[in-house]
Amino acid sequence: MTDQFDLTDEDLEPVYATLHFYHDDPESMRRLRECLDAPDVKAAVRDFHEWLRRQSDSENAEYANAIDQLREKMFEVFSDRGLDPWCE
């Protein structure tokens, strides 16, 4: 089986999808807002990760260790959900 990262542009065909949201359904509007906010949430996660990385450079070893554990947990949570906010 080919790993998804081994694919080239020639191996890929475009995927087209149509999403339907209904303005009179609050749940549908909530899902629309989640879709629209997704790029900003991804950017916020990256910004937070970068801030954590800078914090882990602390002279205080105990603090740096705690920050590194937090970063590891962050990667674990995303991985468990099959998400990679670092991919383009």
DAZIVEN-V956942 format. One record per backbone hydrogen bond with DSSP energy under -0.5 kcal/mol. NH is the residue of the N-H (numbers start at 1). CO is the residue of the C=O. If there is no record, write none. Layout:
nh=NH co=CO
nh=NH co=CO
//
This chain:
nh=6 co=3
nh=7 co=4
nh=11 co=8
nh=12 co=8
nh=12 co=9
nh=16 co=14
nh=19 co=17
nh=23 co=21
nh=25 co=22
nh=26 co=24
nh=29 co=25
nh=30 co=26
nh=31 co=27
nh=32 co=28
nh=33 co=29
nh=34 co=30
nh=35 co=31
nh=36 co=32
nh=37 co=33
nh=38 co=34
nh=40 co=37
nh=41 co=37
nh=42 co=38
nh=43 co=39
nh=44 co=40
nh=45 co=41
nh=46 co=42
nh=47 co=43
nh=48 co=44
nh=49 co=45
nh=50 co=46
nh=51 co=47
nh=52 co=48
nh=53 co=49
nh=54 co=50
nh=55 co=51
nh=56 co=52
nh=57 co=54
nh=58 co=55
nh=61 co=59
nh=64 co=60
nh=65 co=61
nh=66 co=62
nh=67 co=63
nh=68 co=64
nh=69 co=65
nh=70 co=66
nh=71 co=67
nh=72 co=68
nh=73 co=69
nh=74 co=70
nh=75 co=71
nh=76 co=72
nh=77 co=73
nh=78 co=74
nh=79 co=75
nh=80 co=76
nh=81 co=77
nh=81 co=78
nh=82 co=79
nh=83 co=78
nh=87 co=84
//
